[in-house]
Amino acid sequence: MDVFADREGEWAAVADSLAAVATAASAPGFDVEDLEQPRRNVLSFYGVGGIGKTTLSQQLALHLADDGEQAAQWPELDRDVGRVLPVRVDLAAQSGFDFESLILSVRLAVAELGRPMPAFDLALRRYWEHNHPGEPLEEYLRRRTLFSRLATSVSLPNQMQSALADTAQALLLPGTVGSLVGSGLRATVGALRDRREAARALAGCRRLPDLLEAEPDLDALSYYSHLLAWDLAQLKGEHRATLVVLLDTFEEIGDRTHRDLERLIQRMVWLMPGSLFVITGRNRLDWDEGRLEGQLDWVGTRHWPLLSSQTAADPRQHRVGYLSAADAERYLCHRITVDGSPLMEGATRRTVVARSHGLPLYLDLAVMRFLDLHARGHTPTSSDFSYDFPALVTRTVRDLTAGERHVLRAVSLLDSFSVALATAAAGLDRDAPALQLVDRPFIDTDDAAPWPHSLHALVRAAVQDADSAAEDRWSEDDWHRAAERAFVALGHEFAQARAAAERPRLLGCLRQGVRLARDHGLPLAWLEQAAYDYVDAMIWEPVEIPPRASGPDESAGAAESLASVLSAVARRQRQHRQITADTLSDVLTIPGLSPAVGELAEYFRAECERDLGRMEQSMAGMRRVADGGGRMAADATRGLLHLARRLGHFPDVLAAADELGSRGRRYRTLGDLWWTQGKFSLSCATYARGRDDASTAAETGEAALSQACLAFAASFGDRSRAQEQIDRSTEMLRGVTGRWADLQRRNAQLLCDAGTDADIPGRAAEIEAEALESGLSSPAAYARFIVCFHQAVRRDEAGLAAAREGLKRHIRGHEFAYLLELSYLMAPHVPADDVPRARWIDGQEETRDRWARCVDERRQEIDLLLGD
């Protein structure tokens, strides 16, 4: 019988918080669409590992579910709170959860109400069509273990279909709402804006049309939380309920500088003021600290007044303390019983309670040891438990079979593992010991993770620390050999995942492999290939490993350096390029750097220097990599041609491009070249070839980047065809973290609208600001060039002159000067004397004719559109 100790204080905090949130949400002045009022809907429990936070979260979810599994020692909620809908999400890395999974879990919980959520469901339909084309939501939920356990996973698609049908009827659209892209989206949004009286059920949701028009990416998905909050607020009477979202293992969603997922979650919390969020983790929630301005959307006590340590009212932050002696005693009395009486006698219980110091994990291990001794015919006494936590782990390990102990030591080297991986790391030729071990209560299991099993962090550390006292203890060489076996086994898993294109397992192999190599001084071996594959994919998931417990070690230099390089390269998509350049410069000063790590650091530092507008430094770095003849040499050669194009040395680029090959992205390089010459059809064709080649090679990031470039080049021509390419670019960028590609796609949309939208300069300024914030010079320059194109189409000479002044801010010597020259040629005007001249492939005159014709064709297209 598994009974959780009282934790009455924690339950009281939950009950008080629920009452406060429910009361506030039902007050006459409450407005779920008010985004300015401070938020008082976060209850945080934090404390050290092993203190019982996860068990607390689990028990809270069970108790709030009102399905017969309530904790008897906790009093009932105040009846005025009404119905409660709990949903618990474990954010641990091995659980496989991401933000999309969190949103779906919350919507599945709300499905228990049996009512459609029309605003949210309409937006989710748009998101799903865009990000999961051809994949029915019902099939997706059925296949994912995370959701298939939930009974409501079957009813959710039906509820969504009902909401869409009702919306179609209200908006006088034929059938249900069709595809929410292109004309279908415009018809739906237009109907929402224009027929508010007919669509009374949705007319009150002011932000719905804007959110439907927004790009349906993860950022937009986080804002859809506002729509779900609005839908819930519309429910009355018996259908009304308070949503409680329990987020466990919060410390694993990112470190204190990498807060992308945390930003999305915080946004969800802010946009759902009528719901209670119960967050459990090892660290105090720091949203009340103003120093986080810029990292999160809402920070400081002005926004989160109850998260301050000076607050006494709930919901607030609580440190989860160790169990009281009375709680620990009560737990042991009820944990193992015979005929309703405690199996563990009083003296033994008192010893266990005293030795546990209130740590729940100690109590669990003590109970496991007690049951193991009892099963072998021994009557456990207090002398069997006169050990502190490490010693108890030692005794627990000693009581395992020799095979289990061997496997336990091996898997303590891994963050997570499968039976096969455990057997290989242990060097055994049979699975039986590993199968026995994973049935032990101190092994956590999550079937949805890439590897389903893991050790609690405290047990993992204690196993390694306590091993030195065991009779069959491992020597340092034994530990090293086990690390080598685990590393080799991960290399085999990496090869299998690579062949099957299983991205989560690839990343897991990379992270675990880097940590093993660092901690045990192993050569990089297959990690070099994994690192190159990681940068080739251009998806840029975070690659972080915990710091060494024993501090830096020279033998760990290669793996430590590799981890630093990959982490910096991934983070450059989310932070200013200067920070990445500085990190990579520090890596390059490390003595004895491996050639692979040095090449990666040198190449990506040169990329950052280019993005920052430092042409000479970038060119020098690219030349060093190209001359080195390593794996990145072709990329560096392309980088040199990219720099030459920026300087307007177009014939040089053309002459050298044919030597690049697929590794050097020849077709993307030529596509970049041809649009500058006004040869837009040729540019599109070469970009498309590069995209298709990348897709065939399963290079998702490169394919998405080529498509973004294709969308940009296409947007100089027919606008309807260009829009198709932009939509395809948006689709291909889903799941890919590429800041430059996303900005280029937005520039393509800006270009497609040039000549028709009077707000082109304002939209360009937004893209320019975002690009400069990330340290990306070219998207900013392109945005300003598009304003020049826009004013040339409109024949606005004053506007064109002003646009050129904006473009000049991004010109450094000859860098991007060709864009300024083009702003004259397309008008067509004679370039000013102080404008540096580019070397055009066909000469300036032919180039001018092509660009002037492009501008004239856009004018004709707009005239036809306006019926002139």
N, C-alpha and C positions, 0 to 999 in steps of 0.2 A: 504494500500500500504506500503510495507516494504522496506524502502530505507536506505542504509547504508551511513553514513556520509563520507565525501570525502576521508580522509586519503591519501591525494595526495602524501605526502612525502613517505609513505610506498609503494605506487604503483610505485613511481619513483625508489625506491630501487630495487623492483622486476624487473622492466623493464631494469635497468642498469645491474643487476646481470644476467639476461637472455642473454643480449647482450654480456656480458663478457664471459659467459660459452659457448655460441654458437660460438663466434669468436675463442675462444681457441680450441674448438673441431674441427673446420674446418681448422685450421692452418696446413701448410704442415708438421711441425715436431711433431704434436700431435700423441701420441701412447697410445691407450686405454689399452694396456697390460703393460705399464710402472707402476710398483708398488712403485717406489722410489720417484717420483716427488712430491713436496708439493701439497696439494689439495686446490682449490679455488672454491668450488662448494656448499658452505653452507651459506644460508642467514637465520639469526636468528632474530625473534621478541620476546622480552620478556617483561613482566610487571606484575603488580599486578592483582589479580582476579577481574573480572568485568570490566576491562578496554577495552574489545572488541577484544581480540586476536582471539577467536574462530570465531566471526563474520568476522573479517578480513580474516582469513584463508578460510572461506566459500565463501566470496565474491571474493577472489583471484582465487579460483578454478572455480567459475562460469564465471568470466571475461576471464580467460585463455582458457576456453572450447570453446569459439567462437561459441556458439549455440544460440545467440540472447538474452542472459541474461547479457550482458555486462553493467558495471556501466558507465553511460553517462559522468560522470565527470572525468573519467580516460582516458587519451589519448591512442591511439593505440600503439602497439609495433612497434619497428623499423622493417621494412620489411625484412632486412637482417637476422633477427633472424630465419625466416622461420616458419615452422609448429611447434606448441607446443602441447604436450600431458600432460595434468595435471591429477593427481590422488591424492585425499585427503584421509588421514587416521586419524581417531580420536583414539588416544592411551589411552583414559580414561579407567579405569579398568572396568566400567560397560558396555563398548561397546563390550567386549568379544573378542577383537583383540589379536592375538599373532603373532609371527614372521612369521609363515607359512601363516597366513592371509595377512600379509603385502606383502610378496612375490607374492602371488596369485593376490592381488589387483593391484600391479604394472604390472604384466604380462597381466592382463585383460585390463588395460589401453593401453598397447602397442598393444593389439590385434586390436585396432581401425585402425591401419595401414593396416590391411588386409594381412600382410606378416608373414610367419613362422619365428620363431627365432630358427634356427636348433640346434645350440650348447646348448642353454639354454633348449630348449624343450627336447632334448635327455637326459640331466641330470635330468630334472624335471620328466621325465618318470621313470627313475631309482629310484628317491626319492619316487615317488608316489607308485610304485609297492611295494617298501619295507615297507613304513609306512602306506599305506592304501590298503593292499592286498584285492583283490576282490571287491573294491569300485571304480566304474568308476568316473573319474574326473567330467564328465558332471553331473552325479547324485549328487555328492557332492556339486557342485556349485548351482545346482537347489534347494537343500534342505536348504542351508545356506542363511539366510536372508541377510547377509552381501554382498553376491555376486549375489543373484538372481535379484537384482534391476539393475544390469549392463547388458546392451544389449549385450555386447561382451561375456558374459558368455556362450552364445550358440555357438559362432563361435570359441572360444579358443580351445576346444577339436578337432575341425576340422582342425584348423591350426597346432596343434601339430601332428595330424595324418599325415598331408601332409609333415611336416618336417621329420618325421620318415620314411615315404615312400621314400622321396628323398634321405635320408641318406642310406637306405638299397640299393637303386639302385646304388648310387655312390660307395658304399663299396662292391658291388657284393654279397650282402647277399640275401637269398631267401625271397621274400615278404617284408613286413615292418620289422623294427627292432623288434625282438621278446622280450622275457622276458630278462630284463637287470640284471639277477643274474646268478651265476654259469657259465656254458659254454656259455650262450648267452652273458653275459657281456664280458667274455674273448675273444669271437669271435669279438665282436664289437670293443673293445679297440685294439685288435691285428690288425684289419683291419685299424683302424685309424692310428696306428703307422706305419704300413707297406705299406699302399697304399695311401700315401699322394698325389700322382699325380692324381690318380683316384678320390680321395675325396678332390678335390681342394677347394670346398666351405667351408670345415671345417679344411683343413690342416693348415691354418694360425692361428687357435686358439690353441696356444701351450699348454695350460694348460687343455684342454678338456680331453685327455686320463687320466691324473692324477686325475682329479676331478671325472671322472666316476669310477675309481678304489677305490676312497676314500669311507669310510663308509658313507652311505647316511643318516646322522643324521642332526640335526639343524645346527651344525657347518658347515657341507658341504653345506647345503642349503644356508647359508649366503655367501659362496664363489661362489655359482652359479650366484650371482649378476654380477660377472666378466664376465661370459659367456653371460648374457643378454646385458651387455655393449658392448661386442665384436660384438654381432649380430647387435645391433643398429648402430654401427660404420661402418658396411659393407653396410648399405643402402645408396643409392645415389639418387641424383636428387629429384624428387617430393616425393619419399618415405622417404626421410630423415626427422627427427623430433628431437626436444629436449624434453626430458622427464623432467617434473617438479613434484616432489614428495613433497606434503605438509603434514607434520606431526604435528598434533595438540595435545595439552595437554601433551607435552613432559615430564612434571614434574612427570607424573604418571607411567612412565615405570620402576621406581625403585628409591630407596633412594640413598644417596651419597656414600654408601658403598656396596650396592647390585646392581651390574651393568651388570648382565648377559644379559638381553634383550638389554640394551644400547650398549653392546659390539657388538652384532650381527648387530644392526642397524648402528653403526659407521662403521663396516666392509663393509656393503652394500654401505654406502656413499663413502668410500674410493675406493671401487672397481668399482664405476661408475662415473669417473671424468667428463664424458661428459653430465651428468644430473645435474640439479639444485635441491637441497633439501632446502625447506623452512620450518623451524622449529619454532613453536610457543609454548611458555610455560611461566611459572611464573619465571623461573630462567635463568640467563645468562648461555649459553653453556660454559662448562669449559674444553673443549678438548684441549685448548691451554696451559693448566697448566701441567708442567712437573711432578708435584707431583703425578699425576695419573698413572705414569709408573707402569705397572703390572696389573692395573685394566682394562685398555682399550688397544687396540692394537697399536694405533697411538696417541701420545700425544705431546704437546709442540708446540711452534710457528714455529719450523722447519717444522713440518708437516702441521700445519694449520695457516699459516702466517696472513690470513685475519680475524681470530677470535680474535686477540689481540685487546685490547681497544685502542691501539695507531694507529689503521688502519683507513684510511678515504675512501678507495676504496671499492666498492661493488663487490661481495657479502660479507657482514660483519654482525656484530651484532648491532641491533637497539633496544633501549628501547622504547616500545610503551607508549607514553605519554597520558595524558588525552586529550580529544577532546578540540580543541580551541572553543571559544565562537561562532565564525562564523560557525564552523562545527556543533556544537550543535544546533544553530538556524536553519541552513539549514535542519538538520535532522528532527526537529519538524515541519518545514514548509511542508515537503514532506511526513512525516509519516502518518498524517491524514488530508485528504483534502475533500472538497465538491465542485464539479464543477471546479476542478483545483485550488481552493483557500484554504489556510490553515484554518482548522476548529478551531484551537486554536488561540485565538486573541493575539495581540502583547505583551501586558503587562503580560499576563500569561506566554507566551513563555520566556520572559526575566526573570521572576521569576524562572521558571524551570531551565533555563540555569545557572543562578547564583547559585542556590542551588545544582545543579548537580556536580559542580566543574569539569565538563568534564567527569564524569563517565558514560559510555554508559548504564550500568545496571540501574542507576537512571533514565535516560531518558525513558527506556523501562517501568519501573514501573510507571513513571509519565503518560505516554501515556495510559497505562492500566487503571489507576485511572481516567483519563480524560474521556475515553470512557465509563467507568462504570457509572460515574456521569451523563454524557450526555444521556445515555440510560434510566436513571431514570427520565428524564425531567428536570434535574438541569443544569443551564448554569454555567460551571466551571469558576472561576475567579482566580486571582493570590493568593488570600487568601487561596484557597484550596491546595496550593503547597508551603506554606512558611515553609517547613520542610527539615531538613537534611536527609541523607539516612536512618538511623534507624527510624527516625520519619515518613518518607514516607512509610517504610515497615509497621509501626504500623497503619498508616491510610489505607494502602492497605489491611492489614489483617482485620481491622475493617469493611471495605466495603464488605467483604465476608459474606456469610450466616453463621449462628451459626454453622451448621454442617460442613461446609468447614473449618472454623477456628479451630474447634475441631480436624479434621483430619490433618490439616496443622501442628499444634503443635505436634501431635503424630509422623508424618513422619519426622519432623525436627530432630528426634532422630536417624534416619536411614540413611545410606549412599545411599541406593536405595531401592525401594519398588514396589510392585504390588498393584493393587486395593484391592485384598484379604488381603494382609499383612497390608495395610493401615487401612482397616476397623477393622481388629482384634486389631491392636495397639491402635486404637481410642476407642475400646470397644463398637462398634456399632453393631446392628443386621441387617443393611441394607447397600448396597454399594453406594446408590445414592450420598451422600456427597463426597465420594472418587472419584466417576466418574466425578462429577462436578469439583472437584479440579484439576484432571489431565488434564483437558482441558484449564486450566489457562496458560497464556504465560510464567509465571516464573517457570513452571514445565518442566524439560528437559525429553525427551523420546527417548529411544533406544530399539527397539523391540528385538534386538539380544542379549541383556544382560540377565542374570539370572532373575533379576527383572527390568522391563523396565523403571521405572520412578525415577527421582531424583530431588532434589532441588539444585539450584546454592549455592555454599558454602557461599557466602556473605548473601544471603537471609536466608539460614538455620541458620546462627549465629545471624542475626538480628531478626529473628522471636523469638528466645529464649530470646535474650536480651531485646527486646521491649515488651515482654508479660507482664512484671511487671506493665506496665502503662495502660493496657487494663482494661475495666470495667468488663469483664468476665474472668479476668486473672486466670491462674492456680496457685495454691499454690505449695509449694515444694512437698507436699504429692501427688498432682495431677501429677506433672512431674514424681515422683517416680513410681506411679501406672501405668502411661503410659509406662514407661520404662519396668516395670514388664510384662505388657501385650505384648509389642513388643518382649520381651525376650522369653516369653512363646510361642508366635506365631512363632518365629524363631525356637524354639524347635520342634514344630509340622512340620514346613517346613523341618527341619533337618531329622526328622523321615521319611518323605515322600521321600526326596532325597536319604536317606540311602537305603530305600527299592528299589528304582528305580536305584540305583548306578549312580546318577547324580553328578559327581565329581565337576563341577563348582558351583552348588548350595550348595553342602556340604561345600565347602571352603568359600562361601559367608556367610553361616550361622555361621560358626566358626569365621570368622573375625568380622562380625557385632555383634555376641553374646558376644565375648570377650570385645569388646569396650563398649557395653551396661553394662555388668557386672562390668567392671572397673569404668566407669564414674558414676554409680549409686549404687555401693556397693552391687550388687546382688550376691547371692550364685552361685557357678559354675554349679550346677545341671547337665543338659544335656551336658554342655561343657566338662565335664570329659569324657563322652562317645565319644564325638566328637574328643577330643584330642587323646584318645586311638585309635580311628579309623584312625586318621590322621597318627600316627606313624606306625600303622599296615600296611597301604597301601604302605608305603615306596616309595611314589612318590616325596615327598619333595618340593611341591610348596611353595613359600615364604608366610609366615603368618606375616604380618606387620600391626600394627595399629598406627594411628597418636598419638603423645604425648598429654597428658591432657593439655587443655588450662589453667586450674587453678593450674597446678603443681601436685606433688604427693600427695596422700591421703591414709592414713592407711587403710581406708575401702575398697580401691580398690586393696589391696595387692594380694588377691588370683588370680584375673583375670590378673593383671599386671604381676605377676610372671609366670602365665601360658603362657601369650603372649611372655615373655622373653625366656622361655624354648623352646616353639615351634619354635620361630624365630631362636634361636641358633642351634637347632637340624636340621632345614632345611638348614641353612647356612653352616653346617659342610661339605656338599657336594660340597661347592664352595670355602671354605677357609681352612686354616690350622687347624687341630684338636686342637691345643693348644689354639687358640682363643675361640673355643667352650667350651673347658674344663674350661677356666678361667671364662667365662660368667656363666656357670652352677654352678661353685663354689660360685660365688657371690650370685646367687639365693638361694643356700642352706644355706646361712648365714642369710636369712631373718627370723625374729621371726614369730612364728605362721603360718608357711607354711602349706598349706593343704596337707593331706597325698598323694593325687593323684599327685599334682605338685612336691612334694618332691621325690616321687618314680620315676617319669619320669626324673627329674634332676639327681638323683643319678645314675640311670641306664645308661643314655647316657653319663654322665661324666665317668663312668667306661668303657664304650665302647671306648671313646676317649683316656683314659689312656692306654687301651690295644693297640689301633692303634699306639700310641706314643711309645710303647715298655716298658711301666712302669707296669710290671706284678704284683708286690705286691700291688700297689695302686688299680689297676683294680680288682684284686682278692678280696680285702677288700670291695670295693664298690659293687661288684656282690654278695658277701655273705650277705651284709646288706639288699640288695633288696630281695634276695631269702629267707632270714630268716623272712622278713616282711610279707610274704604270700599274697601280693597284686596282682594286675592285671599283673604286670611285673615279678612276681616271677619265672614263668616258663622260661621266656626269660633270666633271670639272672642265673638260673640253667644251661641253655644251654651255657651261657657265661662262666660259670666256667668250663664246659667240654671243651669249645673251648680253654680256657687257658691251661687246662691239656693236650690237644692235642699238643699245641705249645711246651709244655715242654717234649713231648715224652712219657707221661704216658698213653699209649694207652689202656691197659686192664682196667684201671679205667673208661675211657670214655665209653668203651663197656658195662661195668657192669651197669652204670648209665643211659645209653641212652634210654633204654626201658621205663623209668619212665617219660620221657619228654612229650609224647603225641604230638598232633598236635600243641598246643599252643607253646610248646617248640621247634618246628621244628625238631622233632625226625629224620625224614628221611634225612634232610639236614645235621644234625649232624653226622649220620652214613655214609652218602656219603663222608663227609670230612675225616672220619676215614679210610674208606676202601681203598681209593686210596693211602694213605701213606703206606699201607701194601702190595701194588702191586696188589690188587684185583680190577682191573679197571672195569670189567664187573659188579661186585656186586655194586661198587660205582655208576656207571651210572644208574643201576636199582633203587637204593634207591633215588638218586637225582630225577629221573623221577617220582617216586611215590610222592615225596614231591612237585614237580612242579605241577603234576596233581591235587593233593589235594588242593593246593593253588589256582589253576585256578578254580576249582569247587566252592571254597569259595569266588570267585571274589577278591582274594588278588593278585592284579596285580604285585605289587612290589616284593612280596615273590616269586611268580612264575618266574618272570624274573631273580631274584637272583639265584634260584635253577637251572634254565636253564644255566646261566653263569657258575655255578660250574660243571654242567653236561658236558658242552662243554669242560671245562678244563680236566676233568677226561677222557673223550672220546678221547682227543687228544694224549694220551699216546698209543692209539691203532691204528686201521685202519684209515688212513688219509682221505680217501674219506668220510667215515661215520662221522668222526670227523668234517669235513667241513660242513656237513649238520647240525650238532648240533650248530656249530659256527654261521651259517647263521640264524638258528632259534633263537639263543640267541640275535643276532643283531636285529631281528624283534621284539622280546618281550621287548627289552629295549627301544624301541621308546616311547617317552612320559613319561619315568621314569627317574628321576634324581637320579642315584645311582652311585657314583664315584667308589666305590670298585667293584661293579658288572661289570662296564664298563672296568676297568683295568683287571679284571679277564678274561673277554671275550678276551681282547687283548693278555693276556698271553696265552690263549688257542690257538689263531692263531699263536703266536710265537712258541708254543710247537708243533703244527701241522706241522710247516715248519722246525722244528729242524732236522738237518742232511742233509737238501737239500739247505738251503739258507746260503751262506757264511757270510751274514750280521747279523746273529742272535745276536752276541754280541752287535753290534751297536743298533739294535732294542730294545734289552733288556735294554740297558743303557737309552734309551728314556723313556721306561715304568718306570724304576727305578726312574729316576729324577722326573717324573710327580707324582709318588706315594709319594715320600718323600716331594715334594712340598705341597701335601695335608695332610701330616702327617699320611700316611698309610704305616705301616711297612711290612705287609704280602705280598701285591702285589710286593713290591720291592724285598723281599727275594725269592719269587717264580720266578721272572724274572731271578734272578741270578742262581737259581737252574736249570732253563731250559737251561741256557748256559752250565752248567755242563753236562746235558743230551745230549745236542748237541755235545759237544766235545767227550763224551763217544761213541756216535754212530759213529763219524768220526775216532775213535781210535787215537785221537790226544792227547797224554799224556801230552805234554807241555801245550797245550791249556786247558786241563782239570785241570792241576795244577793251571794255572792262573785263571780259572773260580772259583776254590775253594777259592782262595784268595778274589775274588770279593764277594762270598757268605759269607765269614767270617765277612765281614763288618756289616752284619745284625744279627749276632749271639751274644746274650747277655746271658752268662752263659749257661743254658740248653735251653733257648728259641730259637727255630728253629735249634737247634743242630742236630735234627733228619734229616734235609735236608742235612747237611754236611755229616752225617754218610751214608745216601743213596747215595751220590755222590761217595763214595768208594764202596758200595755194588754193585752198578749197573755196575761197570767197568769190572769184579769184582776185587776189591782190599781189603786188610785188612785195616780197618780204623786206622788212626794214633792214637798213645797212648793218645794224648791230646784231642781227640774228645770225648765229653760226649756221653755216650751210652743211647739209648732209650730203653724202655721196649716194645718189639714187641709182638704182640698177639700170633703169632705162633713161636716166637723165631727168632734170627738173621739169622740163616742159611736158613730157608725157605723163609724169606723175601728177602734175597740176591738172591736166585734162581729165584724168581718171577721177581725182578727188572732186573737181568742179562738177563732173557729171553725176557723181554720187549725191552731192548736195542738191543738184537740180532734180534728180529722180525722187528724192525724198519730198521736195516741194510739190512735184506732180502727184505723188501718192496722197499727200495731205489734201491737195485741191480736190482730188476725186472723192476722198472720204467726206469732205465738206460739201460736195456737190457743186463746186465752183467750176 
